[in-house]
């Protein structure tokens, strides 16, 4: 009689126990999967694309024109280079080859730091680990002619010209192009001693998606420099910046209109080939999510650990044991 009464109880309790165990496993699995996703999505960013970089050889050129109304127009032209990536194909580095000159990327864009005291542009702070740089890119349009609120590029040749070097593999090379722009300062005293350029990777979509066209796009020459050399060189004799006062000066008979970026002409072919910057031999570093991505990756790791604990440990029993019950 006792056995007959006991069996129904075991059958009644059995499914409950199995259900709890199943729920316990599902909860642990869900936590672990969420953590793994965070690690995959954000932690994998630790090896993303390098970006095109401005170079100082050949030197940046330009002109200073004093207009009849006392304003000053400064135009500037320089060169950018995008080296072949030394990373693996799946980490988004540029693998330029004879058959695929721009790999799967759309091309290079740029924004100029005019350092106009009356038009500070759009302030951007780029931070990677302990290193950061803050610049004002483009123009807010205090003078309507100067308005520039997003990254620009050469629509006729967004990825520049391919140069075959057969390094590091046969058929490999790099791409190079030119950046340019113009800005009107209210007077000669407003012309700064330093004008800089920030070059950008415009992504893979054609045309580039909105987030890649913003000055806040972190896949740029400043972020890459912070990661590669722990700083960004703002020296006027460096690769990123130039002193406009070294440009030839002239006087215009009437107010000038800055050159439009939409009609870019390539400098003569006789111009010396750009000096390709050295590529870091190490793995490409994170350029997409910064500190936020690292925090999310750490959070994902903790969630995976929590999921493992929930899966292998009976938390209720451990709690009762600790409480002495």
N, C-alpha and C positions, 0 to 999 in steps of 0.2 A: 504494500500500500504506500509505503514511504517512497519506494522507487518510482511507482507510477505517478505520484505527485511531483517528484523531483524532475522527471523528464520534461513535462510541459514547461516547467520554469526555465529549464536550460534552453528549450526551443524558443520560448518567448524572449529570453534575454539574449539569445545568440544573435538574431538579426540586429538588435540594438547595438550590441558591441561591434559587430561588423560595420554598421552604418557609421558609428563614431570613428572607427579606425579609418574607414574610407574618407570621411569628411576631413579627418586629421591629415591624411595623406594629400588630399586635394588642396587644402589650405597651404600646406608646406610647399607643394609643387607650384602653386600660383605665386607665392612669394619668391621662390627661386627663379621662376621664369621671368618675373618682372625685373628682378635684379640682373639677370643675365642679359635681358634686352637693354637695360640702361648701360651696362658695361659694353655691349656690342655697339650700340649706337653712338655713345659719347666717348667711351674709352678707345674705340678704334680710331677716333679722330687724331690719335697721337701720331699719325703718319699720313698727313694730308699733303696737298699740293704746295710746291714752291711757287713763287710768283715771278713775273717778269721784273727785271731790275733796270733802273737807269744806269748809264755808264758815263764816265767822264772822258773817254777816249774813243772817238773824236770828241773834242771839247764842245760844250754847249755854246750856241751862238745866239745873237739877237740884235736888236736896235733900240735906241731911245730917241723918240721924236717929240720935240717940244712944239705943241700946237699953238695956233694964233691966239687962243683964249687963255693961254698960260698953263693948260693941262698938259700932262706928259703921257704919251703912249709908249708902253714897253712891250715888245714882242720877243718871244724866246722860242728856240727850237733845240731839241736834244735827241738822244738816241736811247732806246731801250733794248735789252737783250734777254732772251729766255733760253737758258742753257738746257741741254739734255739732262733729264733727271737721272741720278745714280740709284734711285730707289726701284723697288719692284713695280710692275705695271699696275697692280691693284691698289696702290696707295696714291693714285691720282697725279703722279709726277708727269712732267711733259716729256713724252717720248717722240721727239721729232725725227722723222725719217724721210728718205727720198720719196717713198710712196705715200706717206701720210705726214706732210710737213708740220701740221699743227696738232698732231695726235687727235684727241677727241675734244679739244678745247676750241672755243669760239675765237679767242684772241686776247689782245692786251688793251687796256684802257688807262686813262690817267686823270689826275686832278692836280691843279697847281696851287701851291701855297704862295699867294701874292704878298702877304705881309703888309697889306694896305692898312694904315692906322685908322682910316675912316670906314673901312669895310673889312671886317675881320673874317669874312667867309663863314664856313660851317665848322665849328670846333669839333674835333674828333680826338678821342683818347684811345690809343691802342695799348693793351697791356698783355704781356705774356710772362707768367710767373712773377719774378721780382722786377721785371723791366717794363718801362712804359715810355710813351712819347705822346705829347699833345700838340696838335697842329690845327690851323684854321684853313680848310681847303675850299677852293672855289670862291665865288663872289655872291653876296646877297642882293646885289643890284641897287646899291645906294646911287650909283650911276647906272641907269637902266641898261646901257650898252654892255656893262660888265657882268650881267647876270649869268651865273653858272652854278647850278644846284645839284648836279649829278656828274658821274664819271662820263668822260667822252672818249671816243676812239675814232680811228680812221675807217669810215664806212666802206671805202674802196679796197682796203687791204688790212682788215683787222688783225691778222696774224703776222703781218710783216713779210720778210723775205727769208726763205730757208737757205742755210749755208751748210753744205755737206762737209763733215770733218772725219767721218768714219771712226769716231770715238764716242763712246767706248766700244761700239760694235759697228760692223760694216753697214753703211747706209745711214748711219745716225748723223745728227748735226744739231744746229741750234737755229732759232728764228730771231730776226732783228727788225726793228722798225723805228719810226720817229714820232716823238711827241711834240706838240707845239701849242701855243696859246698867246693871247694878247690881253692887256689890261690898261685902262686909262686911270692915271692917278691925278688928283685935283691940282697938284703943282709939283715942282721939282723937289721941294723939301719932303714930300710924301713918298718919294721913291726909296724903297728900303735898300739895305746893303746885301740882303739875301733873298732870293726867290728859289723855291724848292719845288720838286715834282714828286708825286706819289703814283706809282704804277700799280695796276690791278690785273688780276686774273678775272676775266669776265664769265667764267664758267663754261658749261658745255652746251647750253641751250641756245638756239639761233632763232630770233635775236636773243640777247641776254635777258634773263628774268630780272624783275625789278630789284630784288635783294642784291643782285650782283652789280647793279648800276648805281647803288648808293655809295656815298663816300664812306659809310660805315662798314662796307665790305671788308672783312678782316683778312681776306686772301690778297695781301698787297705787299709792296716792297718794304714798308715800315715794319710790319709784323714779322716778315721773313728776316729782316735785319736784326730785330730784337732777339729772335730765336737763334740766329746763326752767329751773331757777333755781340749779342747782349747790349746793343745800343743802336742809335740811328744818327748818322753823321750829318749834321747841319752846317758843316764848314763850307764856306762859299767856294773853296777850291777842291771840294770833294766830288762824289759822283751824283749826289742827290740835289745839290744846291749850287747856285751861281750868283756872283755879284753883278747885277745889271749895270752898274756904273762902269764896268769894263767894256760895255758894248759901244760901238760907234754911235755918235750923237749927231742929230741933224734937226733942222727946223722946218716945220710944215707950214704952208701958207694958209691952211684952213683946218678946222677941227677934223681929226682923223677918226675913222671907225676901225675898231680892232678886227684883225683877220678872223674870218669864220672858220671854225674847225671842220665844218661840213665839206669844205673844198680843200683838202690837203693835197699838196703836191710833194712828191718824193724828191729829196735833194739829188743833185747830179751824181751819177754813178762813180765819178772820179773821187768822191769823198772817201777817205780811208775807212777800211773795215773796222767795225767796233771791236774793242778789246773785250773778249768774253770774260766775265768775272769768274773766279774760281768757285767750283761747286763743292759744298761740304761733303766729304766722303761718308759721313754718318747717315743714319736713317733720317728721312724728312721728318721735321717736327710738326707739332700741332699748330694749325693756323685757322681753325674754324670756330672753336667754341670758347677758348680761353679758360679763365678760372671757373666759370659756371660749368663747363664740360667736365673739368677735373672733379668738382664737387659731386656732380651727378654720377660720375664713374665710381667714386668712393661710396656714394649711397647705394649704387647697384651692387657693389661688392658686399656691403653690409647686409643687404636684402638676401643675397645668395647664402651668406653665412647663416642668417636667421632661418631661411627655408630649410637648410640642412639640419639645424638644431630641432626645428619643429618636426621634421620627418623622422629623425632617428631617436629623439628623446621624448619620453612621456612626460610632458611638462607638469601635468596634474600630479602625478606620483612624486616627481621631484619636489614640487611645492609642498605637498603634504609631508614629505620626509623632512624638509627644512623646517616646517612648522611643528614637527614632532607629533603629527597625528597618525 
